[in-house]
Amino acid sequence: MVRTILVIGAGKSTSYLLDYFLKKSDEEKIHLKIGDLHPENIPDKFSNHKNCKVFPLDIFNETDRKKAISEASIVVSMLPARLHINVARDCIAFDKHFITASYISDELKELDPQVKKKGLVFMNEIGLDPGIDHMSAMEVIDRIRDAGGKMLLFESFTGGLVAPESDTNLWNYKFTWNPRNVVLAGQGGTAKFIQEGTYKYIPYQKLFRRTEFVEVENYGTFEVYANRDSLKYRQAYGLENALTLYRGTMRRVGFSKAWQMFVILGMTDDSYTIENSEGMSYREFVNLFLPYSPTDSVELKLRHYLKIDQDDIRWGKLLELNLFDATKKIPLKNATPAQILQYILEDSWTLEEDEKDMIVMYHKFGYELNGEKKQIDANMVVIGENRIHTAMSKTVGLPVAMATLQILNGKISTPGVQIPINKEVYKPILEELKNYGIQFKEYEVPYLGYNPDSVAS
């Protein structure tokens, strides 16, 4: 019997996901249906494949959406997170399992009783971060606990970066996922975490100046800034008594200090619009945030305002973005500062066709076993192939695809709205990911966590 997998949304993170399904389609007796608002953008190899159908789907068209979901055996939503909810409700109505790579929203959480009652699996946060971070962390945490150990410290960092061979700008950065999320990173609240037994809080305006450093073998030094809420998974991971729980985002050293310039200027603000933004030059945009002077140039005003010297590497980074160009124009009407900054950055930070991205993930596990404090550090590096088959799409799409098949084949069967933290879920997926070069290297290192006899806090 042929089973139908419905994938709704075929954006940047779906190249490996869709390839995986088609590769498995004969042996698993799968028919793949891809519904997207712009099917013309989906490569012909999918629409021409005997086991695949590509069709237009507007998820706001209730009739078409319900018809597509009712005809599927299982539904994968690769839509933006805010658009999952109607798909999820239809999946309950038509008794369909549901998979996403997105964070669980409060609306989705509220569906849990209905999902369990129908015996359905609603698997979320099964991409990269969230996703591989959950699974790889729980694999080690469970191993420590199964041996009788007590968790003291857990830190987890992830970065979507540019591969060393494609690292051609002073920022050591190019967009490998949603640029808007990069520009707005850290906004909407104070970063909070617990470190060495003490709660720590970092307001947005200070976030990019409070960084830590990690070394990854063969790839050098990276900096980390805190995620907004590191304590979100304390209960899910069973780390209520851990002395340190800290999650963060990785960048190359120097990125955060330079990014802080945009924060100080107000260019990352998304709360208001600039009425005359359309047709404004990059130079005019920069000048909006600087004091008036009848004599000083925009460049001089900015250097004085930010207190940076002409030989400061940050100055070179600003010049590289063509921020003072009077000929480059902004085509966006009534745009926010953040939207304009995103447009300018995309002008410089978009991957070329043959350029490669890189995913780096780094975990630290501190624990006590038989009265002795120990630490395991683990890291994963994945390099993309090109602008389409990126490391980002690989590490997001493959776990989603693998979970879908596991659920479809009844190997993952625990019902409910959930994340991949149970052995039933993470063991087979982590094992299969190794076949695609996605695996962690582990190192036993001296325990560097909290010492209760120390006065430092």
QUIHUNOR-V657413 format. One record per residue. N is the residue number from 1. RES is the residue in one letter. PSI is psi in whole degrees, 0 to 359 (NA if undefined). NEAR is the number of other ideal C-beta (glycine too) atoms within 10 Angstrom. Layout:
n:res:psi:near
N:RES:PSI:NEAR
N:RES:PSI:NEAR
This chain:
n:res:psi:near
1:M:129:4
2:V:131:10
3:R:143:16
4:T:123:16
5:I:121:25
6:L:121:24
7:V:119:27
8:I:116:24
9:G:123:21
10:A:61:23
11:G:204:14
12:K:333:17
13:S:12:22
14:T:0:24
15:S:311:23
16:Y:325:24
17:L:308:24
18:L:321:26
19:D:319:18
20:Y:313:20
21:F:317:26
22:L:323:16
23:K:325:12
24:K:358:17
25:S:321:19
26:D:307:10
27:E:329:7
28:E:1:15
29:K:59:11
30:I:137:22
31:H:122:17
32:L:129:22
33:K:127:18
34:I:113:24
35:G:124:23
36:D:151:22
37:L:331:15
38:H:73:9
39:P:339:16
40:E:342:8
41:N:352:10
42:I:130:17
43:P:147:12
44:D:335:8
45:K:336:11
46:F:311:21
47:S:335:14
48:N:354:9
49:H:138:15
50:K:337:8
51:N:22:16
52:C:144:21
53:K:129:15
54:V:131:23
55:F:155:13
56:P:135:12
57:L:117:21
58:D:113:11
59:I:347:21
60:F:351:10
61:N:99:13
62:E:320:11
63:T:310:7
64:D:319:15
65:R:312:18
66:K:323:16
67:K:314:13
68:A:317:21
69:I:320:24
70:S:332:14
71:E:354:12
72:A:158:22
73:S:330:16
74:I:151:21
75:V:129:26
76:V:121:30
77:S:115:26
78:M:26:25
79:L:166:19
80:P:147:11
81:A:322:15
82:R:346:9
83:L:1:14
84:H:330:25
85:I:317:16
86:N:324:17
87:V:316:23
88:A:317:25
89:R:322:17
90:D:324:20
91:C:324:26
92:I:315:16
93:A:325:13
94:F:12:13
95:D:52:10
96:K:137:22
97:H:157:24
98:F:132:27
99:I:136:26
100:T:162:26
101:A:1:25
102:S:161:20
103:Y:145:13
104:I:123:19
105:S:165:17
106:D:324:6
107:E:319:13
108:L:321:21
109:K:321:10
110:E:342:11
111:L:352:21
112:D:313:15
113:P:319:10
114:Q:320:15
115:V:315:21
116:K:320:16
117:K:324:11
118:K:358:14
119:G:29:12
120:L:152:21
121:V:118:25
122:F:93:26
123:M:123:26
124:N:171:25
125:E:46:23
126:I:35:28
127:G:238:27
128:L:289:28
129:D:90:21
130:P:146:20
131:G:269:26
132:I:327:27
133:D:315:21
134:H:309:23
135:M:314:24
136:S:325:21
137:A:312:24
138:M:330:24
139:E:317:17
140:V:317:18
141:I:316:21
142:D:322:17
143:R:318:12
144:I:314:19
145:R:321:14
146:D:334:8
147:A:358:10
148:G:11:10
149:G:161:17
150:K:125:13
151:M:132:22
152:L:329:23
153:L:136:23
154:F:123:25
155:E:141:23
156:S:126:24
157:F:142:27
158:T:143:24
159:G:133:23
160:G:108:27
161:L:184:25
162:V:141:23
163:A:150:21
164:P:320:13
165:E:346:10
166:S:11:20
167:D:92:17
168:T:11:10
169:N:166:14
170:L:340:18
171:W:347:21
172:N:41:18
173:Y:142:23
174:K:157:25
175:F:128:22
176:T:358:26
177:W:198:17
178:N:111:16
179:P:327:17
180:R:319:14
181:N:328:11
182:V:314:18
183:V:324:24
184:L:5:17
185:A:133:17
186:G:353:22
187:Q:164:15
188:G:12:9
189:G:171:11
190:T:135:15
191:A:135:22
192:K:142:17
193:F:173:22
194:I:132:19
195:Q:118:19
196:E:44:18
197:G:2:14
198:T:133:12
199:Y:138:9
200:K:145:16
201:Y:134:11
202:I:115:18
203:P:157:11
204:Y:319:16
205:Q:349:11
206:K:355:14
207:L:317:23
208:F:4:24
209:R:6:13
210:R:82:15
211:T:156:20
212:E:168:14
213:F:142:9
214:V:150:18
215:E:134:11
216:V:122:19
217:E:130:9
218:N:354:6
219:Y:357:15
220:G:206:10
221:T:140:10
222:F:155:24
223:E:157:21
224:V:132:23
225:Y:152:23
226:A:141:25
227:N:166:21
228:R:316:18
229:D:93:14
230:S:343:22
231:L:359:15
232:K:325:15
233:Y:15:22
234:R:312:17
235:Q:317:9
236:A:320:13
237:Y:352:19
238:G:39:15
239:L:32:20
240:E:331:10
241:N:5:9
242:A:142:23
243:L:335:19
244:T:129:23
245:L:110:21
246:Y:124:24
247:R:142:23
248:G:175:23
249:T:135:22
250:M:139:21
251:R:167:24
252:R:150:19
253:V:131:13
254:G:341:17
255:F:312:23
256:S:319:19
257:K:322:16
258:A:319:22
259:W:329:24
260:Q:334:18
261:M:318:18
262:F:323:19
263:V:313:19
264:I:318:15
265:L:333:18
266:G:12:14
267:M:346:22
268:T:5:21
269:D:129:16
270:D:17:17
271:S:353:9
272:Y:162:9
273:T:154:14
274:I:112:18
275:E:322:9
276:N:37:10
277:S:324:21
278:E:126:13
279:G:353:11
280:M:142:19
281:S:161:15
282:Y:318:21
283:R:317:17
284:E:324:15
285:F:312:22
286:V:319:21
287:N:338:17
288:L:331:15
289:F:9:16
290:L:154:17
291:P:154:9
292:Y:141:7
293:S:132:11
294:P:347:4
295:T:324:6
296:D:144:14
297:S:166:12
298:V:319:16
299:E:314:17
300:L:319:13
301:K:318:18
302:L:318:21
303:R:320:18
304:H:317:13
305:Y:318:14
306:L:357:16
307:K:52:8
308:I:139:16
309:D:162:8
310:Q:335:10
311:D:6:7
312:D:135:15
313:I:332:11
314:R:328:19
315:W:319:19
316:G:324:13
317:K:322:21
318:L:317:21
319:L:322:14
320:E:333:12
321:L:3:19
322:N:32:14
323:L:338:20
324:F:14:17
325:D:125:15
326:A:352:10
327:T:335:8
328:K:128:16
329:K:152:14
330:I:122:19
331:P:3:10
332:L:131:17
333:K:134:12
334:N:51:11
335:A:154:21
336:T:161:20
337:P:318:23
338:A:321:19
339:Q:321:18
340:I:317:21
341:L:317:24
342:Q:316:25
343:Y:315:19
344:I:317:20
345:L:321:20
346:E:331:14
347:D:329:13
348:S:333:15
349:W:17:18
350:T:133:12
351:L:137:19
352:E:168:11
353:E:318:7
354:D:8:9
355:E:156:19
356:K:146:22
357:D:178:26
358:M:135:22
359:I:131:27
360:V:131:21
361:M:140:24
362:Y:125:22
363:H:147:21
364:K:130:21
365:F:116:24
366:G:136:24
367:Y:165:24
368:E:129:16
369:L:122:12
370:N:42:8
371:G:2:5
372:E:134:9
373:K:132:17
374:K:165:17
375:Q:138:17
376:I:128:18
377:D:139:20
378:A:139:19
379:N:155:20
380:M:133:22
381:V:129:20
382:V:129:22
383:I:134:16
384:G:172:25
385:E:317:15
386:N:193:15
387:R:334:19
388:I:306:13
389:H:78:16
390:T:161:29
391:A:327:25
392:M:312:25
393:S:329:26
394:K:312:27
395:T:340:26
396:V:312:28
397:G:320:27
398:L:315:24
399:P:322:31
400:V:313:26
401:A:316:26
402:M:318:23
403:A:321:27
404:T:313:27
405:L:321:21
406:Q:319:20
407:I:315:20
408:L:325:19
409:N:6:11
410:G:10:8
411:K:333:12
412:I:114:23
413:S:353:12
414:T:120:12
415:P:162:15
416:G:167:15
417:V:117:22
418:Q:171:21
419:I:161:19
420:P:70:24
421:I:1:19
422:N:149:14
423:K:324:11
424:E:327:12
425:V:306:26
426:Y:330:24
427:K:307:14
428:P:327:16
429:I:314:23
430:L:323:20
431:E:317:12
432:E:327:16
433:L:332:23
434:K:329:10
435:N:343:9
436:Y:15:14
437:G:18:12
438:I:96:23
439:Q:161:15
440:F:146:21
441:K:131:11
442:E:145:13
443:Y:132:10
444:E:125:9
445:V:163:12
446:P:141:7
447:Y:126:19
448:L:18:14
449:G:204:20
450:Y:133:21
451:N:113:13
452:P:344:7
453:D:354:5
454:S:147:8
455:V:346:5
456:A:141:7
457:S:NA:8
